Amino acid sequence: MKSTFSKQNYLILLAGLGLIALGYILMIGGGSKDPEVFNPAIFDFQRISLAPMVCLAGFVTILFAIMWRPKTKEINSK
């Protein structure tokens, strides 16, 4: 029985999962030890812009891994 995905599909899929995990890791932090003190670090570029873009790139990569099919050599029989 032949699998729908090839080894390359699984590698691309793992890369996409890694990008999503990296995006969520980039969102971590910015909290404050004291709840009475506001920490403006939660609004920095890393958490507001970079992390969501990395997560989105991961989801697009996973979509690409699902849709991509390696080229097969077609034999013309006449």
N, CA, C and O atoms as a DFTB+ gen file, in Angstrom:
312 C
 N C O
     1  1       0.838      -1.172       0.000
     2  2       0.000       0.000       0.000
     3  2       0.887       1.240       0.000
     4  3       1.775       1.385       0.840
     5  1       0.632       2.126      -0.950
     6  2       1.443       3.327      -1.098
     7  2       0.850       4.462      -0.271
     8  3      -0.361       4.683      -0.279
     9  1       1.708       5.170       0.435
    10  2       1.283       6.301       1.252
    11  2       1.001       7.514       0.362
    12  3       1.613       7.685      -0.692
    13  1       0.074       8.339       0.803
    14  2      -0.256       9.554       0.057
    15  2       0.876      10.562       0.122
    16  3       1.164      11.253      -0.855
    17  1       1.516      10.642       1.278
    18  2       2.622      11.577       1.473
    19  2       3.950      10.888       1.255
    20  3       4.114       9.708       1.564
    21  1       4.903      11.645       0.716
    22  2       6.259      11.133       0.584
    23  2       7.079      11.619       1.776
    24  3       6.580      12.341       2.640
    25  1       8.326      11.214       1.805
    26  2       9.211      11.629       2.886
    27  2       9.388      13.141       2.880
    28  3       9.484      13.758       3.941
    29  1       9.433      13.738       1.700
    30  2       9.595      15.188       1.590
    31  2       8.380      15.925       2.143
    32  3       8.528      16.986       2.750
    33  1       7.179      15.377       1.942
    34  2       5.980      15.985       2.499
    35  2       6.055      16.022       4.028
    36  3       5.721      17.029       4.652
    37  1       6.495      14.920       4.612
    38  2       6.599      14.865       6.063
    39  2       7.663      15.822       6.585
    40  3       7.483      16.411       7.652
    41  1       8.760      15.992       5.864
    42  2       9.797      16.928       6.294
    43  2       9.292      18.370       6.224
    44  3       9.575      19.172       7.114
    45  1       8.555      18.694       5.182
    46  2       7.982      20.035       5.059
    47  2       6.943      20.254       6.162
    48  3       6.856      21.340       6.736
    49  1       6.163      19.222       6.449
    50  2       5.171      19.309       7.513
    51  2       5.829      19.554       8.867
    52  3       5.353      20.376       9.649
    53  1       6.909      18.851       9.143
    54  2       7.635      19.062      10.402
    55  2       8.237      20.461      10.474
    56  3       8.268      21.069      11.544
    57  1       8.715      20.973       9.346
    58  2       9.243      22.342       9.321
    59  2       8.128      23.340       9.640
    60  3       8.356      24.309      10.366
    61  1       6.938      23.114       9.110
    62  2       5.802      23.985       9.414
    63  2       5.421      23.932      10.885
    64  3       5.136      24.962      11.496
    65  1       5.417      22.730      11.451
    66  2       5.131      22.602      12.883
    67  2       6.188      23.296      13.719
    68  3       5.877      23.893      14.750
    69  1       7.435      23.220      13.280
    70  2       8.514      23.915      13.979
    71  2       8.338      25.425      13.925
    72  3       8.595      26.114      14.913
    73  1       7.902      25.949      12.777
    74  2       7.654      27.388      12.661
    75  2       6.518      27.833      13.573
    76  3       6.596      28.893      14.195
    77  1       5.473      27.036      13.652
    78  2       4.360      27.387      14.531
    79  2       4.818      27.381      15.988
    80  3       4.485      28.290      16.749
    81  1       5.576      26.364      16.373
    82  2       6.094      26.303      17.746
    83  2       7.002      27.495      18.029
    84  3       6.936      28.082      19.110
    85  1       7.848      27.857      17.071
    86  2       8.722      29.014      17.246
    87  2       7.906      30.299      17.401
    88  3       8.257      31.160      18.208
    89  1       6.836      30.432      16.645
    90  2       5.978      31.605      16.766
    91  2       5.360      31.718      18.151
    92  3       5.303      32.803      18.730
    93  1       4.895      30.584      18.680
    94  2       4.319      30.616      20.025
    95  2       5.384      30.880      21.088
    96  3       5.112      31.538      22.092
    97  1       6.570      30.378      20.873
    98  2       7.665      30.657      21.811
    99  2       8.014      32.143      21.796
   100  3       8.322      32.724      22.836
   101  1       7.965      32.758      20.610
   102  2       8.240      34.190      20.517
   103  2       7.176      35.031      21.220
   104  3       7.446      36.168      21.607
   105  1       5.979      34.490      21.389
   106  2       4.914      35.223      22.077
   107  2       5.043      35.176      23.600
   108  3       4.392      35.950      24.300
   109  1       5.862      34.289      24.104
   110  2       5.996      34.122      25.555
   111  2       6.674      35.341      26.164
   112  3       7.556      35.954      25.563
   113  1       6.245      35.667      27.355
   114  2       6.917      36.719      28.117
   115  2       6.156      38.018      28.124
   116  3       5.022      38.103      27.654
   117  1       6.804      39.032      28.669
   118  2       6.202      40.344      28.745
   119  2       5.346      40.539      29.973
   120  3       4.724      41.587      30.143
   121  1       5.311      39.535      30.832
   122  2       4.528      39.661      32.055
   123  2       5.257      40.490      33.090
   124  3       6.400      40.903      32.893
   125  1       4.582      40.721      34.182
   126  2       5.166      41.514      35.249
   127  2       5.147      40.698      36.532
   128  3       4.197      39.958      36.785
   129  1       6.178      40.828      37.333
   130  2       6.233      40.126      38.623
   131  2       5.196      40.706      39.582
   132  3       4.583      39.978      40.362
   133  1       5.010      42.004      39.515
   134  2       4.074      42.698      40.389
   135  2       2.830      43.065      39.583
   136  3       2.942      43.798      38.600
   137  1       1.646      42.578      39.966
   138  2       0.447      42.889      39.185
   139  2       0.043      44.361      39.227
   140  3      -0.796      44.793      38.437
   141  1       0.624      45.127      40.129
   142  2       0.305      46.551      40.227
   143  2       1.135      47.391      39.258
   144  3       0.833      48.566      39.046
   145  1       2.182      46.798      38.666
   146  2       3.085      47.539      37.790
   147  2       2.843      47.091      36.345
   148  3       2.875      45.899      36.039
   149  1       2.602      48.064      35.466
   150  2       2.390      47.764      34.045
   151  2       3.731      47.584      33.351
   152  3       4.642      48.393      33.524
   153  1       3.848      46.517      32.562
   154  2       5.068      46.250      31.814
   155  2       4.761      46.466      30.324
   156  3       4.023      45.674      29.739
   157  1       5.306      47.509      29.704
   158  2       5.009      47.766      28.283
   159  2       5.692      46.787      27.337
   160  3       5.537      46.918      26.122
   161  1       6.439      45.816      27.843
   162  2       7.124      44.850      26.987
   163  2       6.148      43.928      26.261
   164  3       6.530      43.254      25.304
   165  1       4.892      43.893      26.707
   166  2       3.930      43.028      26.008
   167  2       3.554      43.590      24.645
   168  3       2.979      42.880      23.820
   169  1       3.871      44.855      24.401
   170  2       3.528      45.483      23.128
   171  2       4.731      45.697      22.225
   172  3       4.689      46.570      21.359
   173  1       5.795      44.933      22.396
   174  2       6.966      45.129      21.539
   175  2       6.788      44.413      20.198
   176  3       5.851      43.635      20.017
   177  1       7.683      44.681      19.281
   178  2       7.596      44.148      17.909
   179  2       7.576      42.628      17.885
   180  3       6.851      42.034      17.087
   181  1       8.354      41.996      18.740
   182  2       8.465      40.536      18.739
   183  2       7.121      39.871      19.010
   184  3       6.770      38.908      18.328
   185  1       6.373      40.351      19.972
   186  2       5.117      39.709      20.352
   187  2       3.926      40.149      19.506
   188  3       2.993      39.372      19.302
   189  1       3.948      41.378      19.015
   190  2       2.793      41.897      18.285
   191  2       2.886      41.618      16.784
   192  3       1.864      41.366      16.147
   193  1       4.073      41.658      16.216
   194  2       4.206      41.529      14.763
   195  2       4.952      40.271      14.330
   196  3       4.460      39.516      13.491
   197  1       6.117      40.044      14.889
   198  2       6.974      38.946      14.426
   199  2       6.368      37.574      14.712
   200  3       6.308      36.730      13.818
   201  1       5.923      37.343      15.930
   202  2       5.400      36.028      16.302
   203  2       4.181      35.620      15.479
   204  3       4.134      34.480      15.017
   205  1       3.192      36.491      15.271
   206  2       2.074      36.075      14.410
   207  2       2.486      35.808      12.955
   208  3       1.932      34.922      12.305
   209  1       3.451      36.571      12.452
   210  2       3.916      36.318      11.077
   211  2       4.615      34.962      10.976
   212  3       4.459      34.259       9.978
   213  1       5.383      34.593      12.000
   214  2       6.058      33.294      11.994
   215  2       5.021      32.174      12.081
   216  3       5.146      31.165      11.387
   217  1       4.001      32.339      12.924
   218  2       2.934      31.334      13.007
   219  2       2.195      31.205      11.676
   220  3       1.911      30.093      11.231
   221  1       1.887      32.317      11.050
   222  2       1.210      32.281       9.757
   223  2       2.070      31.586       8.707
   224  3       1.560      30.814       7.895
   225  1       3.365      31.856       8.722
   226  2       4.273      31.174       7.793
   227  2       4.266      29.667       8.047
   228  3       4.362      28.879       7.107
   229  1       4.155      29.270       9.298
   230  2       4.076      27.849       9.635
   231  2       2.812      27.208       9.092
   232  3       2.855      26.101       8.557
   233  1       1.681      27.903       9.229
   234  2       0.427      27.359       8.702
   235  2       0.447      27.274       7.178
   236  3      -0.073      26.314       6.609
   237  1       1.032      28.249       6.522
   238  2       1.157      28.211       5.058
   239  2       2.076      27.072       4.638
   240  3       1.818      26.398       3.641
   241  1       3.146      26.856       5.393
   242  2       4.068      25.751       5.102
   243  2       3.370      24.404       5.242
   244  3       3.588      23.506       4.430
   245  1       2.536      24.258       6.262
   246  2       1.793      23.008       6.438
   247  2       0.808      22.815       5.285
   248  3       0.665      21.704       4.773
   249  1       0.140      23.869       4.881
   250  2      -0.762      23.766       3.729
   251  2       0.002      23.354       2.472
   252  3      -0.468      22.530       1.688
   253  1       1.185      23.937       2.294
   254  2       2.026      23.557       1.157
   255  2       2.430      22.084       1.243
   256  3       2.442      21.385       0.230
   257  1       2.760      21.614       2.442
   258  2       3.161      20.214       2.614
   259  2       2.019      19.264       2.282
   260  3       2.247      18.177       1.752
   261  1       0.805      19.667       2.589
   262  2      -0.351      18.810       2.296
   263  2      -0.651      18.794       0.800
   264  3      -0.976      17.746       0.242
   265  1      -0.542      19.941       0.157
   266  2      -0.928      20.045      -1.249
   267  2       0.163      19.627      -2.228
   268  3      -0.139      19.285      -3.371
   269  1       1.413      19.649      -1.807
   270  2       2.526      19.405      -2.717
   271  2       2.629      17.925      -3.080
   272  3       2.534      17.044      -2.226
   273  1       2.822      17.690      -4.353
   274  2       3.025      16.327      -4.842
   275  2       4.314      16.304      -5.657
   276  3       4.483      17.121      -6.562
   277  1       5.224      15.383      -5.352
   278  2       6.461      15.336      -6.131
   279  2       6.174      14.985      -7.585
   280  3       5.238      14.246      -7.892
   281  1       6.986      15.524      -8.459
   282  2       6.816      15.253      -9.881
   283  2       7.186      13.808     -10.170
   284  3       8.198      13.299      -9.688
   285  1       6.359      13.168     -10.954
   286  2       6.619      11.781     -11.327
   287  2       7.010      11.738     -12.806
   288  3       6.577      12.563     -13.612
   289  1       7.812      10.784     -13.120
   290  2       8.225      10.603     -14.514
   291  2       7.135       9.836     -15.246
   292  3       6.804       8.701     -14.904
   293  1       6.596      10.483     -16.249
   294  2       5.541       9.834     -17.030
   295  2       6.178       9.123     -18.235
   296  3       7.053       9.661     -18.913
   297  1       5.717       7.933     -18.461
   298  2       6.206       7.148     -19.592
   299  2       5.155       7.230     -20.698
   300  3       4.011       6.809     -20.527
   301  1       5.566       7.772     -21.812
   302  2       4.664       7.876     -22.943
   303  2       4.614       6.546     -23.681
   304  3       5.612       6.096     -24.244
   305  1       3.480       5.945     -23.672
   306  2       3.326       4.673     -24.388
   307  2       2.449       4.916     -25.607
   308  3       1.283       5.295     -25.497
   309  1       3.038       4.688     -26.760
   310  2       2.305       4.898     -28.018
   311  2       2.140       3.598     -28.733
   312  3       1.551       3.557     -29.813
